[in-house]
Amino acid sequence: MSGFLTHGRIIGGLVTTPDLGAALGDYRDRLGFDLIEEGLVPPELAASWGAPAIAGARVAVLQPKSGARCFVRLVEQPLPPDFRPTRTFGWNAYEITVQDVFGWPDRLAGSGFDIVGPPKEIEGLPYFVAMQMLGRGREMIYLNEVRCDTPTSDLPKARSPVDHIFIVILAVPDREAALRWYQERLGVEAGGTYTIEYTMINKAFGLSTGTQSTISMLQKGRLPIVEVDGYPAAATPRAIDPGRLPPGNALVTLAVDHLPADLPYIASPASRTGPFYDGRRTATVRGPAGELLELVEIGG
């Protein structure tokens, strides 16, 4: 994994969950991630996320057995009873590269994951086969078996049964404006744009079969990073309890060569220790759809 961390690389996805112990049973014992750190959220880190109320909450950091420096963080936080996934703006899913996607529904039977989309080939997207599931915090996780690279990007084939997050999905009210924000602020590029029948969106909003959605990729060179999904007019901003993190898919962390000086960070950049940050400077900003985006400076 030499040279894994480059500008734009996904370092991690943070999930909020109402029961950390049960979630560990799902991610560690069923999906096969390694638990590399467990503790409490430091107050200064919670403040940097704009979520002071989760200071002292239980947190676990997990890493794929491939050794990729891309992590899943679980933070214990109450689940709002009215939260409905895939209906609001912000981070709506993390895509994880896996082996043998068709075998995962049986392997996850009896776990806390609720499979909402069994493995399915998508017309017009021959590059991978994905399945979709919800965790105990109503986070959306895609398990994605890569078949081949796309014309504009390189997709990573899994080096362990469940490997790393390689695309994060952002739901926005204005797709073109979001693309511009990421290109201008973070120095990434627009990739391919696709119009497809997006089953998850159609189910979430009760749209008729055949309804099409337009999605666009953001990438660095041929490295895919963010899938930007234009959402229907019925979508709303995500409700967040005061002082807490967004429910579900809460926060995404990206590597950057240098922290941009002109971003309105929630708190001033600071160096943080531990296997996730490795002593690097980091800061968090709210993106164009209200999403929490944490940046980690890797030098370049």
C-alpha positions as CSV (number, residue, x, y, z in Angstrom):
1,M,0.0,0.0,0.0
2,S,3.0,2.3,-0.5
3,G,1.8,5.7,-1.8
4,F,-1.8,4.9,-0.9
5,L,-2.4,8.4,0.6
6,T,-2.5,10.9,-2.3
7,H,-4.5,14.1,-2.8
8,G,-8.2,13.3,-2.8
9,R,-7.9,9.8,-1.3
10,I,-10.7,8.8,1.1
11,I,-9.2,8.3,4.5
12,G,-12.4,7.3,6.2
13,G,-16.1,7.4,6.6
14,L,-17.7,8.0,10.0
15,V,-20.9,6.3,11.0
16,T,-23.1,7.2,13.9
17,T,-24.7,4.2,15.7
18,P,-27.0,3.8,18.7
19,D,-25.1,0.7,20.0
20,L,-21.4,0.6,19.5
21,G,-21.0,-2.9,20.8
22,A,-23.6,-4.3,18.4
23,A,-22.1,-2.3,15.5
24,L,-18.7,-3.7,16.2
25,G,-20.2,-7.2,16.0
26,D,-21.4,-6.3,12.5
27,Y,-18.3,-4.5,11.1
28,R,-15.6,-6.5,12.9
29,D,-17.1,-9.9,13.3
30,R,-19.3,-10.2,10.2
31,L,-17.6,-7.9,7.6
32,G,-14.1,-8.8,8.9
33,F,-12.6,-5.3,9.7
34,D,-9.8,-5.2,12.2
35,L,-10.4,-3.1,15.3
36,I,-7.3,-0.9,15.7
37,E,-8.5,1.7,18.2
38,E,-11.3,2.1,20.7
39,G,-11.9,4.9,23.2
40,L,-13.9,8.2,23.7
41,V,-14.2,11.2,21.4
42,P,-11.9,13.9,22.7
43,P,-13.7,17.3,23.3
44,E,-11.5,19.2,20.9
45,L,-12.2,16.7,18.1
46,A,-15.9,16.9,18.8
47,A,-15.7,20.7,18.6
48,S,-13.8,20.5,15.3
49,W,-16.8,18.6,13.9
50,G,-19.2,21.2,15.2
51,A,-20.6,18.5,17.5
52,P,-19.6,19.3,21.1
53,A,-22.4,17.1,22.6
54,I,-20.6,14.0,21.4
55,A,-17.5,14.7,23.4
56,G,-16.9,11.6,25.5
57,A,-18.9,9.4,23.3
58,R,-17.6,5.9,22.6
59,V,-15.7,5.6,19.3
60,A,-14.1,2.7,17.4
61,V,-11.7,2.8,14.4
62,L,-11.6,-0.1,12.0
63,Q,-9.4,-1.0,9.1
64,P,-9.7,-3.6,6.3
65,K,-7.5,-6.7,6.5
66,S,-5.9,-5.6,3.2
67,G,-4.0,-3.0,5.3
68,A,-5.3,-0.1,3.2
69,R,-5.1,3.2,5.1
70,C,-8.8,3.8,4.8
71,F,-10.9,3.5,7.9
72,V,-14.5,3.1,9.2
73,R,-15.1,5.1,12.4
74,L,-18.1,4.2,14.5
75,V,-19.3,6.8,17.0
76,E,-22.1,6.0,19.5
77,Q,-24.9,8.5,19.3
78,P,-28.7,8.1,19.8
79,L,-30.6,7.4,16.6
80,P,-33.4,10.0,15.9
81,P,-36.6,8.0,15.6
82,D,-37.7,10.0,12.5
83,F,-34.5,9.6,10.5
84,R,-35.1,8.1,7.1
85,P,-32.0,7.3,5.1
86,T,-31.5,8.3,1.4
87,R,-34.1,11.2,1.6
88,T,-31.9,14.1,2.7
89,F,-28.9,16.1,1.5
90,G,-25.4,15.2,2.6
91,W,-23.4,11.9,2.8
92,N,-25.9,9.2,1.9
93,A,-23.6,6.1,1.3
94,Y,-20.1,4.7,1.4
95,E,-19.1,2.3,-1.3
96,I,-16.7,-0.5,-0.2
97,T,-14.8,-2.7,-2.7
98,V,-15.4,-6.4,-1.9
99,Q,-14.8,-9.8,-3.3
100,D,-17.7,-12.1,-4.3
101,V,-20.6,-9.7,-3.8
102,F,-23.2,-12.3,-4.6
103,G,-22.1,-14.3,-1.5
104,W,-22.5,-11.5,1.0
105,P,-26.3,-11.6,1.6
106,D,-26.0,-15.2,3.0
107,R,-22.9,-14.3,5.0
108,L,-24.7,-11.4,6.6
109,A,-27.9,-13.2,7.5
110,G,-28.7,-12.6,11.1
111,S,-26.5,-9.6,11.4
112,G,-27.5,-6.0,12.1
113,F,-27.3,-5.2,8.4
114,D,-30.6,-4.9,6.6
115,I,-30.1,-5.7,2.9
116,V,-32.2,-3.2,0.9
117,G,-30.8,-3.9,-2.5
118,P,-29.4,-7.4,-3.3
119,P,-26.5,-7.7,-5.7
120,K,-27.6,-6.5,-9.1
121,E,-26.0,-5.6,-12.4
122,I,-27.0,-2.1,-13.5
123,E,-27.8,-1.4,-17.2
124,G,-25.3,1.1,-18.5
125,L,-22.8,0.5,-15.7
126,P,-20.9,-2.7,-16.5
127,Y,-17.9,-1.8,-14.4
128,F,-19.1,-3.2,-11.1
129,V,-21.9,-5.2,-9.3
130,A,-23.2,-3.6,-6.1
131,M,-25.5,-4.4,-3.3
132,Q,-26.9,-2.0,-0.7
133,M,-27.6,-2.4,3.0
134,L,-28.4,-0.3,6.0
135,G,-26.6,-0.6,9.4
136,R,-27.9,-0.2,12.9
137,G,-27.5,3.6,12.6
138,R,-29.4,3.6,9.3
139,E,-26.2,4.2,7.5
140,M,-26.1,3.1,3.9
141,I,-23.3,0.9,2.8
142,Y,-22.7,-0.3,-0.7
143,L,-20.7,-3.5,-1.1
144,N,-19.2,-3.3,-4.6
145,E,-17.4,-6.0,-6.6
146,V,-15.3,-4.3,-9.3
147,R,-15.4,-5.9,-12.7
148,C,-13.2,-3.4,-14.7
149,D,-12.1,0.2,-14.8
150,T,-14.4,2.9,-16.3
151,P,-13.3,4.9,-19.3
152,T,-12.4,7.8,-17.0
153,S,-11.4,6.2,-13.7
154,D,-9.5,3.3,-12.1
155,L,-11.7,1.2,-9.7
156,P,-9.8,-0.9,-7.1
157,K,-10.3,-4.6,-6.9
158,A,-10.5,-5.8,-3.3
159,R,-7.4,-7.3,-1.7
160,S,-9.4,-8.8,1.1
161,P,-13.0,-10.1,1.3
162,V,-14.1,-6.6,2.4
163,D,-11.6,-3.9,1.6
164,H,-11.7,0.0,1.7
165,I,-14.1,2.7,1.0
166,F,-13.4,3.9,-2.5
167,I,-16.3,6.2,-3.4
168,V,-18.6,8.3,-1.1
169,I,-22.0,9.4,-2.3
170,L,-23.2,12.9,-1.8
171,A,-26.8,14.0,-2.3
172,V,-27.2,17.6,-3.3
173,P,-30.0,20.0,-4.4
174,D,-27.8,21.5,-7.1
175,R,-25.4,19.0,-8.8
176,E,-23.6,21.5,-11.0
177,A,-23.0,23.9,-8.0
178,A,-21.6,21.1,-5.9
179,L,-19.3,20.0,-8.7
180,R,-17.9,23.5,-9.0
181,W,-17.4,23.8,-5.2
182,Y,-15.3,20.7,-5.0
183,Q,-13.3,21.5,-8.1
184,E,-12.6,25.1,-7.1
185,R,-12.0,24.5,-3.4
186,L,-10.2,21.1,-3.4
187,G,-8.6,20.9,-6.7
188,V,-10.3,17.8,-7.9
189,E,-11.8,17.2,-11.4
190,A,-15.2,16.3,-12.8
191,G,-15.3,12.8,-14.2
192,G,-18.1,10.9,-16.0
193,T,-21.8,11.9,-15.8
194,Y,-24.4,9.1,-16.0
195,T,-28.2,9.1,-16.2
196,I,-29.6,5.9,-14.9
197,E,-32.6,4.3,-13.2
198,Y,-31.3,4.7,-9.6
199,T,-33.3,2.1,-7.6
200,M,-32.4,3.5,-4.1
201,I,-33.5,7.0,-5.0
202,N,-36.7,5.8,-6.6
203,K,-37.6,3.6,-3.6
204,A,-36.8,6.3,-1.1
205,F,-39.1,8.9,-2.8
206,G,-41.8,6.5,-4.1
207,L,-40.9,7.3,-7.7
208,S,-42.2,5.2,-10.5
209,T,-40.2,2.4,-12.1
210,G,-38.0,3.8,-14.9
211,T,-37.5,7.3,-13.3
212,Q,-34.0,8.5,-14.2
213,S,-31.5,10.3,-12.0
214,T,-28.3,12.0,-13.0
215,I,-25.1,11.4,-11.1
216,S,-21.6,12.8,-11.7
217,M,-18.1,11.7,-10.4
218,L,-15.4,13.8,-8.8
219,Q,-11.9,12.4,-9.1
220,K,-8.2,13.3,-9.0
221,G,-6.6,12.0,-12.2
222,R,-8.1,8.6,-12.5
223,L,-8.8,8.2,-8.7
224,P,-12.6,8.2,-8.1
225,I,-13.6,10.1,-4.9
226,V,-17.1,11.5,-4.7
227,E,-20.3,10.5,-6.5
228,V,-22.5,13.6,-6.6
229,D,-26.2,12.7,-7.0
230,G,-28.8,15.2,-8.0
231,Y,-31.8,14.5,-5.7
232,P,-35.5,15.1,-6.3
233,A,-37.3,18.2,-5.2
234,A,-38.9,16.3,-2.3
235,A,-35.4,15.9,-0.6
236,T,-34.7,18.1,2.4
237,P,-31.7,19.1,4.6
238,R,-30.8,16.5,7.1
239,A,-32.2,17.1,10.6
240,I,-29.4,17.1,13.2
241,D,-29.9,17.1,17.0
242,P,-28.2,20.2,18.6
243,G,-24.5,19.6,19.2
244,R,-24.5,16.2,17.6
245,L,-23.3,14.6,14.4
246,P,-25.6,14.0,11.4
247,P,-27.3,10.6,11.7
248,G,-26.2,7.7,9.5
249,N,-23.4,8.5,7.2
250,A,-22.1,11.4,9.2
251,L,-18.7,12.6,8.0
252,V,-16.1,11.9,5.3
253,T,-12.4,12.4,5.6
254,L,-10.2,13.2,2.6
255,A,-6.5,13.5,2.2
256,V,-5.2,16.8,0.8
257,D,-1.7,17.9,-0.1
258,H,-2.2,21.1,1.9
259,L,-5.2,22.4,3.9
260,P,-6.7,25.2,1.7
261,A,-6.3,28.5,3.6
262,D,-9.6,30.0,2.3
263,L,-12.1,27.5,3.6
264,P,-14.5,28.4,6.5
265,Y,-13.3,25.7,8.9
266,I,-15.5,24.9,11.9
267,A,-12.4,25.2,14.1
268,S,-8.8,26.1,13.4
269,P,-6.6,23.3,11.9
270,A,-4.8,21.2,14.5
271,S,-2.4,18.3,14.5
272,R,-4.0,15.1,15.9
273,T,-2.4,11.8,17.0
274,G,-3.5,8.2,16.7
275,P,-3.6,5.7,13.8
276,F,-6.3,7.7,12.0
277,Y,-4.5,11.0,11.9
278,D,-0.9,10.0,12.4
279,G,0.2,13.4,13.7
280,R,-1.1,15.3,10.7
281,R,-2.9,18.6,10.6
282,T,-6.7,18.4,10.1
283,A,-9.8,20.6,10.0
284,T,-13.4,20.2,9.1
285,V,-15.7,22.3,6.8
286,R,-19.3,22.1,5.8
287,G,-19.7,21.5,2.1
288,P,-22.2,22.8,-0.4
289,A,-25.0,20.5,0.8
290,G,-24.3,20.9,4.5
291,E,-22.1,17.8,4.6
292,L,-19.3,17.5,7.1
293,L,-16.0,17.2,5.2
294,E,-12.8,16.6,7.3
295,L,-9.5,17.3,5.5
296,V,-6.2,15.8,6.6
297,E,-3.0,17.4,5.3
298,I,-0.5,14.8,3.9
299,G,2.1,17.2,2.3
300,G,2.8,17.0,-1.4
